[in-house]
């Protein structure tokens, strides 16, 4: 009996691993499955599509329905996703630099760790606040997850970030925030309010933290190589094991 169950367990495990490997292989070749770069994707219905690590740079997905799609770590650099519906989509770690997400629906989407440098998100819908005609299609209280996203140079003008997770998102002087926006969550960029925050062992390389308030912050083991900390307030901060070199600007 023991041999039987052991054999069965091994067989099931192998089948699961094989299926996952195939799913990942299909995801990596999403560009081929969706056709050549010239194939029309605009306005298509791709709800629940699986494109893990999909290669779709520069593709025209304007107005496409991508609700619940798995686009983790997908290459969507320069893609046109304007007016698309990405509600509940998983875009964790996706490359979206230079992408156009203006007027896109991103309620409940996971953009944690995504690269949004230079992306356009102007007037994108990031939370459930919407006209009555649209609200019925959205999940109640669903805000986009932008935690640890790279928003340097991104255009977020006209968006509502009040219900979005922004913890440790990165920005710079070129990032365009909504009018009157002020984050109540710790974000990383020039003039950031980080007093008393735990930044231990964080990778802060190359970040512009000039003028940031780091009073009493814990920077134990943080990597600040190539970071700009000129004018930052550093009183009483813990700097034990701080990783710095000649490229760090104080």
N, C-alpha and C positions, 0 to 999 in steps of 0.2 A: 504494500500500500504506500509506503514511504517513497519507494522508487517511482510509483505512478504519479503521485502528487508533485514530486520534484521535477519529473519530466514534463508534466503539464505546465508547471510554473515557468520552466525555461522556455517552453514553446510559446506561451502567451506573452512573455516578456520580449522574446525575439520578434513576435508579430507586431507588438506595439512599437518597438524601436524601428522596425522596417517601415511601418506606416508613417511614423514621424519623419523618418529620413526622406521618404517619398514626398510628403507634404512640404518639407523644406526645399527639396529639389524643385518642386513645382513653383514654389514661391520665388525662388531665385530666377526662374525663367518666366516670370509673369509677363515680361515684355513680349516673349514669343507667344505665349498663350493668348494675349490680347491682340496679337497681330504686329505687323511692322510699324515703325515709328509714324508712318503716314496713315495708319488705320484710324478711322474716326471713333473716338471714345467719348466725345462731347455729349453730355446729356444721357449717357448710358446708365443702365440699372445694374449696379455691381454690389448690391446689398449683401453683406456677409462674406464678401470675397476674401479669399486667403492669398495674400501676397507678401508673406514673410520674406524679408530681404529682397523684395521685388525690385527690378531695375526699370524705372519708369521716368528717367530724367527728361525734362522738357515736354512731356506728353500733355495733350490738350484734354483735360477732364472737366472742363467748365460745365457747371450745372449737373454733373454726374451724381447719382445716388449711391453713396458709399457708406450708408449707415451700417454700423457694426462691422465694418471691414477690418481685417487684420493686416495692417501695414507696418508692423514693427520692423524697424531698421531698414525700411524701404528707401530706395534712392529716388527721391522726387524733386531733385534740384531743378529749379527753373520751371517746374510744372505749373500749368494753369489749372488751379482748383477753385477759381472764383465762382461764387454762387453754387458751389457743390454742397451736398448734404453729407457731413461727416459725423453726424450725431452718434455718439457711442463708439466711434472708430478707435482702434488701438494704433496710435502713431508713435509709440514709445521708441525713442532713439532714432527716429526717421531723419533722413537728410532732406530738409526743406529749404535750404538756403536759396534765396532768390525766387522762391515760389510765390505765386499769386493766390492768396486765400481771401481776398477781399469779398465781403458779403457772403462768405461761406458759413454754414451752420456747424458749429463745433461744440454744441452742448454735450457734456459728458464725455467728450473725446479725451483720450490720454495722450498728451504731448510731452510727457515727462522725459527729460533728457534729449529732446529733439533739437536739431540744429536749424534754427529759424533766422540765421543771420541774413539780413537784407530782405527778408520775406515781407510781403504786403498782406496785412490782416485788417486793413482799414474797413470799418463798418461790419466786421465779422461778428456773428452771433455766438457769444461764448457762454451764455447762461440762458435760463428759461425766460427771461424778460423778453417778450415779443408781442406783436399784434395778436389779437384774439384769433384771427384766422390761422395763424401759424402755431400758436401755443398748444393747441390740442394734439399736435404731432410730436411734442417734446416731452421728455420725462421731467416730472416736477423736481425742481431744485438741482438740476444737473448743470454744474459748471465745468468748463474745460480744465484739465490738469496740465499746468504749465510749469510744474515743479522741476527745477534744474534745467529747464529749457534755455537754449542760448538765443537771446533776443537782441543781440547786438546788431544795430542797424535796422531792426524790424520796425515796420509801420503799424502801430496798434491804434491809430487815431480813429475815433468814432466807435470803439468797442466798449463793452461794459465788463470790467474785470472784477467787479465786486464779489462775485461768487466763485472766482477761479483760484485754484491753488497755484501760488507763485513762489513758494519757498525755495530759496537758493537759485532762482532764475537769474541769468546773467544779462546785463544790459550795458550800453555805453552812451556816449554823448550824442550818438546818431539815432538812438532808439526814440521813436515818437510815441508817447503815451497818450491816452485819452485826456481831453481837457480837464484839468482839475484833479487828475488822478494822483493819489499818494498811497503807496503800498503799506498796509499794516503788517505784512509778512516780511521776513528778512530776505532781501534781494541783494545781489552783488553787482555793484557798479559805482560810478562816481557819486560822491555825496551820500552814499548809503548809510542808513541808521542801523548800525550793528553793535551798539553798546551792550555789553554783557552777553553777547551771543556766543554759542559754542561753535567755533570754526576749527576745532582740533582735527588735524590730519586732512583738511580739505585741500583739494587741488585748486589753487588760486593763480596758477601760472598764466601770465599774460593779461590778467584782468586790470582794468582801470578802476582803482579804488581811491583815486585822488579825492581828498576832502572828506572821506568817509569817517564816520564816528565809530571808532573801535575801542572806545573807553571800556576797560574791564573785560574785553572780549578774550576768549581762550583761543590762542593761535598755536597751541602745542602741536608740533610736527607738521604744521601747515606748509605747503609748498608755494612760495611767493616769488619764485624766479620769473623774471621778465614782467613782474607786476609793477604797476604805478601806484605808489602809496604816498606820493608827495602831498603834503598838507593834511594827511590823515591824523586824527586825534587818537593817540596810542596810550594814553595815561592808564596805568594799572593793568594793562593787558598782559596776559601770560604768553611769553615767547619762547618757552623752553623747547629745544629741538626744532626750531623754525628752520626751514630749508630755504636758504637765500644765497645769492652770489652777486657778482658785479653787475648783473643785468637788472637786479632789483632796484627800483628808484624810490628813495626815501625823501 
